[in-house]
Every structure is written in structure tokens, then in C-alpha cells.
């Protein structure tokens, strides 16, 4: 399984050139153990190896799963570093050996792992950061329950406290996130067949962490997290390429309200659109002047009600209503705007143009729903 490591040694000039460029980080993300993250990573490692790239396994946590071991193939495995701790010898990924070898790719299992005390870094994700800074590409694996920001949510869902976590920025800074996903029913069957844990442990797992409801919730959190990361990547791309047009990869409905009870009908209209399109609902008030005490109270009630409907609420201060709305449209990548009908004065139309004309002139791809006063009664 280990292969011949001497053939992987690069010459010094190539090694220095590689170090000058930061490595790429590809994360295989799943919602639970056994979905196939390590399996997928090993298959990709072998594919790259067959293409002539220099690929090694930095650390493999196979847990005795034969399907996983069968995927090692010709990939060389870097022997682990032995570290004495409290009278026993424990093993960790040999970071220095990998840095000295400087392969094209290194495979690192279980990204959220806590290293043995006495290691150079406390956490494995910190080892990965060193590898990336040295210009080595890394493939790693991790489950959603180890993401720090989701830790308390997952603890409430599963009644299990996950002690090993890693900060969200590790995901945010990854160059690629590969979702490894199988239906919960398939994972449950894999457990019963002993492909994830031994039979006794598998039975306990099915009654606890791997309950059907837990798996469904964890899977949904994983899908949402990946969607969020992809949305951020798309936003960064549009910014880098100076693309101002909104790309409607998902529907985002913005309702513009005033501090009047009639705005409640606007929010209802926006909510219905969001439900029909399975989109996200946003509610905004553009504050053009100081509000009276009564208006402040009305606005607070409307915003609280919108939050209960699941909307994201915002307030923007801007002397120009249209510019304030367009600010939110661009920041939140809105695809549909819901506004109430109003009749601007003739002088306003001459000087500025109608609000609808101004909005569509700036964002012609934006869908606009104008709710009449009669509808709002």
C-alpha cells in the first residue's frame, strides 16, 4: 500500500517554485460518518496519481472499513510521527516529513481532529494551513457537525456534544467544497451491514446519533451550508469580474415598506411570492427623515411581524428612496422587488423620473411587483 517514496522527491528548484504559490484546498464535506468522504477523496487521489501528479496520503482514518482500504490503491502513505504522551506512544500526521517531501497533493482525513499534546499545532486544520502556505495542495474530509458555528444547533438536534470543531473560516477559504451525499436510508442500511461500524456499535448508533430525524436534519444543514458557500463564491466571482447584473441562481424577494399599517399587505404579498418561488424574503425600510414616535412604533411592529414570517429585515438611511432600495437590491442580490403604488408629483417625475423607471433603468433584469392601494386596503 505504501509504495516507493523515493521517486517522489522533487529537485530543489521545483520545490522552491512550488512554495512561492499557496496550495489549493479541496474539502470533502458530508453530513455524517459513512457517507463516503474518504472513499471519494482516495479515488480522486488515485486519478491524479495516474495522471502523473505526485500524490501522497498524509493521514488516513479508515476505521477498519474494507471499502475505504480498497481505494488506497497505489497511493503512498507517509508514516505517522510517534509522539510520547503520558507514558504511551501516540501517532499523528508527520507534518515535517510531508513538508520536506513537498508533493503536488496530500490527502488529510478528518480535518477537525485535535492533535496529541506536544505536536507543533493543536489542531489538524492548522497543519493543513502550513501545508497550503508551503504551496502543497490538500484534499481533506470533514462532517458538518464539526463546523464551529453550527455546533450548538447540532447539539440540540442530536443530544450529542461534539467536542472537536474547527472555525468556519477554514470552509470559507477553501478553494473547493465537494458535497458527498447519500440518502439517510442508504446510510442506515450501510450501518446495518457493518460497513461503517462493527455490528454492536452500529446498533447503538442507529438508536442515538444516527436516528432518522437526526440524519435528515444534519443533511439539510449540510446542504444549506454548501449552498451558502457556493453563493459566497459566486458573489466573489461577480465582484472580481465586475459583473453588476444579478444572477438569479435563487429567488430573493425584497419588500419595501413605510411605517404605516398598510405595509402589512405588502409584506403578505412578498411572503406569498417567496412561498410560491421557494425563495428568501427580505423586508426593508429606507429611512429618509426622522420618524415620529407613532411611526417608530408601527415600524417596529411591522419588522417584528416580518421576522416571524421568516424574513430578513433591514433599515437603510438614505435621502433618496430609490437609491436606498437599489443599495439593498445590490447587496442582497435581490431578484424581485415588491413596492406599493404611489403617485409622484409632476415635478418629481421631470427632475428624477418615476421610481419604477429609475429602478428598472439600473436593474432591467429585476422583476417588479407593484401592489396597488386598493389591494392594500
C-alpha positions in Angstrom: 0.0 0.0 0.0 2.8 2.4 0.8 4.6 2.3 -2.5 8.1 3.8 -3.2 8.6 7.2 -1.7 12.0 8.0 -3.2 10.6 8.5 -6.6 8.5 11.5 -5.3 11.5 13.7 -4.3 11.4 16.9 -6.4 14.5 18.8 -7.2 15.3 21.9 -5.1 14.4 24.4 -7.9 11.0 22.9 -8.4 10.4 22.8 -4.6 11.2 26.5 -4.2 8.9 27.4 -7.1 6.1 25.5 -5.6 6.5 27.1 -2.2 6.1 30.6 -3.8 2.4 29.8 -4.6 -0.1 28.9 -2.0 -1.7 25.5 -2.3 -5.3 24.7 -3.2 -7.6 23.3 -0.5 -10.4 20.9 -1.5 -12.7 19.8 1.2 -15.0 16.7 1.0 -17.9 17.6 3.3 -20.6 15.2 4.5 -23.4 15.1 7.0 -22.3 12.0 9.0 -19.7 9.3 9.1 -20.1 6.6 6.4 -21.4 8.8 3.6 -18.2 8.2 1.6 -16.0 11.2 2.0 -12.7 9.3 2.5 -13.7 6.9 -0.3 -14.3 9.8 -2.7 -11.0 11.5 -1.7 -9.0 8.4 -2.2 -10.5 7.8 -5.6 -9.6 11.3 -6.7 -6.1 10.9 -5.3 -5.6 7.8 -7.4 -7.0 9.5 -10.5 -4.5 12.4 -10.1 -1.7 9.9 -9.5 -2.5 8.1 -12.7 -2.2 11.5 -14.5 1.4 11.8 -13.3 0.9 14.1 -10.3 2.8 13.4 -7.1 0.1 12.4 -4.5 0.6 11.1 -1.0 -1.6 10.2 1.9 -0.7 12.3 4.9 -3.2 10.7 7.3 -5.9 8.1 6.7 -8.5 7.3 9.4 -10.1 4.2 7.8 -11.7 2.8 11.0 -11.3 -0.7 9.6 -13.7 -0.1 6.7 -12.6 -2.5 3.9 -14.3 -0.5 1.2 -12.1 2.5 2.2 -8.9 0.5 2.4 -9.6 -1.0 -1.1 -9.4 2.6 -2.5 -5.9 3.3 -1.3 -4.5 1.6 -4.5 -1.1 2.8 -5.4 -1.1 5.9 -3.2 2.0 6.2 -1.0 1.2 6.6 2.7 3.5 8.8 4.8 4.4 7.0 8.0 2.9 8.7 11.1 5.1 10.6 13.6 5.3 8.8 17.0 4.8 11.2 20.0 5.2 10.2 23.6 2.3 11.2 25.9 1.7 10.3 29.5 3.8 7.1 29.2 2.4 5.9 25.9 3.3 6.4 22.3 0.7 8.0 20.1 0.8 8.7 16.4 0.0 11.9 14.4 0.4 13.0 10.8 4.1 13.7 10.2 3.9 17.3 9.0 7.7 17.8 8.7 8.1 14.7 6.5 5.3 16.0 4.2 6.8 19.5 4.0 10.3 18.0 3.2 8.8 15.8 0.5 6.7 18.5 -1.0 4.3 16.5 -3.1 1.7 18.0 -5.5 -1.2 16.8 -3.4 -1.5 15.4 0.1 -4.6 13.7 1.4 -5.6 14.6 5.0 -8.5 12.7 6.6 -10.7 14.1 9.5 -9.8 17.8 9.3 -11.3 18.7 12.7 -9.0 16.2 14.6 -7.2 17.5 17.8 -3.5 16.6 17.7 -1.7 14.9 20.6 -0.3 17.4 23.1 3.3 18.1 22.2 2.5 18.4 18.5 3.6 21.6 16.8 0.0 22.6 16.1 -3.0 22.0 18.4 -5.4 21.1 15.5 -5.1 19.2 12.3 -6.6 22.1 10.3 -3.6 24.2 11.4 -1.3 21.5 10.0 -3.2 21.9 6.7 -2.7 25.6 6.8 1.0 25.1 7.0 0.9 22.7 4.0 -1.1 25.2 2.0 1.3 28.1 2.8 4.2 25.9 1.7 2.5 25.6 -1.7 1.2 22.0 -1.3 -2.3 21.2 -2.5 -4.5 19.5 0.1 -7.6 17.3 0.0 -9.3 16.9 3.3 -12.5 15.4 4.8 -14.9 16.6 7.5 -18.5 16.3 8.7 -20.9 19.1 9.2 -21.2 18.6 13.0 -17.6 19.8 13.4 -18.3 23.3 12.0 -18.0 25.7 14.9 -20.9 28.0 14.1 -23.3 25.0 13.9 -22.1 23.2 17.0 -24.8 24.4 19.4 -27.6 23.7 16.8 -26.3 20.2 16.2 -26.0 19.5 19.9 -29.7 20.4 20.3 -30.7 18.3 17.4 -28.7 15.2 18.3 -28.3 15.5 22.1 -24.6 14.8 21.4 -21.9 17.3 22.3 -19.3 17.4 19.6 -16.0 18.4 21.2 -13.8 18.6 18.1 -14.7 21.7 16.0 -12.9 23.9 13.5 -13.6 27.6 12.7 -15.9 28.5 9.8 -13.2 30.5 8.0 -11.5 27.2 7.1 -14.5 26.4 4.9 -14.8 30.0 3.7 -11.2 30.0 2.5 -11.4 26.6 0.8 -10.9 26.6 -3.0 -13.4 23.8 -3.5 -16.1 22.1 -1.3 -17.2 18.7 -2.6 -20.5 17.6 -1.2 -20.5 13.9 -0.5 -24.2 12.9 -0.1 -26.3 9.8 0.1 -29.9 9.4 1.3 -30.3 8.7 5.0 -32.0 5.4 4.2 -28.9 4.2 2.3 -26.6 5.3 5.2 -28.8 3.4 7.7 -28.5 0.3 5.5 -24.8 0.6 5.4 -24.7 0.8 9.2 -26.8 -2.4 9.4 -24.5 -4.2 7.0 -21.5 -3.3 9.2 -19.9 -1.1 6.6 -19.5 1.9 8.9 -19.0 0.5 12.4 -18.9 -3.0 13.9 -22.4 -4.5 14.4 -22.7 -3.8 18.1 -21.6 -0.2 17.7 -23.8 0.2 14.7 -26.9 -0.8 16.6 -26.2 1.8 19.3 -25.5 4.4 16.6 -28.9 3.8 14.9 -30.7 4.4 18.2 -28.8 7.5 19.0 -26.8 9.9 16.7 -27.9 8.1 13.5 -31.6 8.3 14.2 -33.6 9.1 11.0 -34.6 12.5 12.2 -31.1 13.4 13.1 -29.8 12.4 9.7 -32.4 14.4 7.9 -31.6 17.5 9.9 -27.9 17.1 9.5 -28.3 16.5 5.8 -30.4 19.7 5.5 -27.8 21.7 7.5 -25.0 20.4 5.2 -26.9 21.3 2.0 -27.7 24.8 3.3 -24.0 25.3 4.3 -22.8 24.2 0.9 -25.3 26.5 -0.8 -24.2 29.4 1.3 -20.5 28.8 0.5 -21.3 28.5 -3.2 -23.4 31.7 -3.1 -20.4 33.5 -1.5 -18.0 32.1 -4.2 -20.4 33.3 -6.9 -20.6 36.7 -5.3 -16.8 37.0 -5.1 -16.6 35.9 -8.8 -19.1 38.5 -9.9 -17.2 41.2 -7.9 -13.8 40.2 -9.3 -15.2 40.2 -12.8 -17.1 43.5 -12.2 -20.4 41.9 -13.2 -23.2 44.1 -11.9 -26.1 42.1 -13.2 -27.8 39.9 -10.6 -27.6 36.2 -11.5 -30.8 34.6 -10.3 -29.4 31.3 -9.0 -32.1 31.5 -6.3 -35.1 33.8 -5.8 -34.7 36.7 -3.3 -37.8 38.8 -2.8 -37.4 42.3 -1.3 -40.5 44.2 0.1 -40.1 47.9 0.5 -42.3 49.2 3.4 -43.2 52.5 5.0 -44.1 53.0 8.7 -47.8 52.5 8.0 -50.1 49.6 8.8 -50.9 49.4 5.1 -47.4 48.0 4.6 -48.6 44.8 6.2 -50.3 43.8 3.0 -47.1 44.4 1.1 -45.3 42.0 3.4 -48.1 39.5 2.9 -47.8 39.8 -0.9 -44.0 39.4 -0.7 -44.4 36.4 1.6 -46.8 34.7 -0.9 -44.3 35.3 -3.7 -41.5 33.8 -1.6 -43.5 30.8 -0.8 -44.5 30.2 -4.4 -40.9 30.5 -5.6 -39.4 28.9 -2.6 -37.2 32.0 -2.2 -35.8 34.1 0.6 -37.8 37.1 1.8 -36.3 40.4 2.7 -38.1 43.5 4.2 -36.6 46.9 4.1 -37.4 50.4 5.2 -35.5 53.3 3.7 -35.4 56.0 6.4 -35.4 59.4 4.6 -36.3 61.5 7.6 -36.7 61.2 11.4 -39.9 59.3 12.3 -42.5 60.3 14.8 -43.0 58.2 17.9 -46.1 56.7 16.4 -44.3 55.8 13.2 -41.4 54.2 15.1 -43.9 52.0 17.0 -45.7 51.0 13.8 -42.4 50.2 12.1 -41.2 48.1 15.0 -44.4 46.1 14.9 -44.1 45.5 11.2 -40.5 44.5 11.4 -41.2 42.0 14.3 -44.1 40.5 12.3 -41.9 40.2 9.2 -39.2 38.3 11.3 -41.9 35.9 12.5 -42.7 35.2 8.9 -39.0 34.3 8.3 -37.9 37.5 6.6 -34.6 39.2 6.9 -35.3 42.8 7.9 -33.1 45.8 7.2 -33.3 49.5 7.7 -31.2 51.9 5.4 -30.8 55.6 5.9 -30.8 57.5 2.6 -32.3 60.7 1.4 -33.2 59.2 -1.9 -35.7 56.3 -1.6 -34.8 54.7 -4.9 -31.0 54.8 -4.2 -31.6 53.3 -0.8 -33.6 50.5 -2.3 -31.0 49.9 -5.0 -28.4 49.6 -2.3 -30.2 46.7 -0.7 -31.0 45.2 -4.1 -27.3 45.0 -5.0 -26.0 44.0 -1.6 -28.5 41.1 -1.2 -28.7 40.2 -4.9 -32.4 40.7 -5.0 -34.3 39.1 -7.9 -37.8 40.5 -7.3 -38.9 43.8 -5.7 -42.3 44.4 -4.1 -43.4 48.0 -3.7 -46.6 49.9 -3.1 -48.1 52.1 -5.8 -47.6 55.8 -5.2 -48.1 58.8 -7.4 -45.1 61.1 -7.6 -45.6 64.8 -8.3 -45.2 66.0 -11.9 -42.1 68.0 -10.7 -40.5 64.8 -9.2 -41.1 62.9 -12.5 -39.5 65.8 -14.5 -36.5 66.1 -12.2 -35.8 62.5 -11.3 -38.1 60.2 -13.3 -40.6 57.8 -11.7 -39.3 55.4 -9.1 -40.2 52.4 -11.2 -38.4 53.8 -14.3 -35.3 54.6 -12.3 -35.2 51.1 -10.7 -35.6 49.3 -14.0 -33.2 51.5 -15.8 -30.5 50.5 -13.3 -31.5 46.8 -13.0 -33.5 45.8 -16.1 -33.4 42.1 -15.1 -35.2 42.8 -11.8 -38.8 41.6 -11.6 -41.0 44.2 -10.1 -44.4 43.7 -8.3 -46.3 46.9 -7.7 -49.1 46.5 -5.2 -52.0 49.0 -5.7 -53.5 50.9 -2.8 -56.8 49.1 -3.4 -55.1 45.8 -2.9 -53.6 47.0 0.4 -57.0 48.1 1.9 
